[in-house]
Amino acid sequence: MANKQPKIKDPDLAKVGVALERAAANARQLGFDTNTPVYVFRDGQIVDIVKGHRMTQSKKKTIAKKRHREKQPHRKAQSKKRPDRSTE
């Protein structure tokens, strides 16, 4: 038996599914861009789909910082000599 969907007569209601999918995609993208949690119901549990992305990004940043430090020669901090003001 084929799974038949009922014919929707209202043209606005016919577009609801597409609009919801577009809104969900925009919410996911906003979450990834702003590093904000995005919770979804998956396999009977509420999960943050951005959490894995955040962990991956932080690991990449850590690795990039380490590589940057390895490329830069170590410089000693130079202290600025201040004039002696005790004699003024």
N, C-alpha and C positions, 0 to 999 in steps of 0.2 A: 504494500500500500504506500503510495507516495505521500510525502508530508506536504500538504497543501496549506498555504498561508491565506487567510481571508483577504478578500479584496477590500481595501480601505477607500472609502468614498471621499473623505475629506483630504484635500491636497496638502494641507498643513501637517496633518497627522502622518501622512505618507512619508514625509521628509524627516520625521523625528529621529529615526534610527541613524541616518547619515549625520545629522546634527550632533547627536550624542557621541558618535565615534570621533567626529572632528573636535568636539570639546574635550574628550578624553585625551586625544593626541596632543592638544594644546596644553593641557594640564601637565602631562608627562614632560613635555619639552620645557615648560616653565620650571618644573621641579628640578630637572637636570641643569638648566641654565643658572638657577639661583641657589642650587644645592639645598633645596627645601624638601622635606619628606613628602612622598606621594604614597598614600596607603591604598591598597587594593585588597579585595577578598579573593584569595587564591588557595585552592585545595582545602577549603574549610577553615582557613586562617587569614587573619589580617596581617599583611606584610608591607614593608616599605620597599618599593621597587627602586628607589634612588639610593638606598643604603649601600648596595653593592657597587654602584657607580662611584659613590663618595669614597669608598675604601680603595677602589682602583685608582681614582684620581690622586688621592693622598699618597699612595705608594709611588705613582709616577712622579709627583712633585718631590718626594724625598729622594728618589733616585736621581732626578735632574739636579737637585741641590748638591748631592754628593759629587756628581760628575763635574759640576761647575767649580766646586771647591778644589777638586783634584787638578783642574786645569790652571787655576790661579796660583801663582807663587805666594807663599806665606809672607806677609809683611808685618813687621813689628809696628805696634802703635807708636806714633811719634807724639811725645809730650810737647805741648807748647810752652815755651819759656815765658813766664810772665815777669814783668819788671818788678823789682823789689820795691814795695810801697811803704816799707817800714821807715824809711828815711825821709819821707815827705812830710 
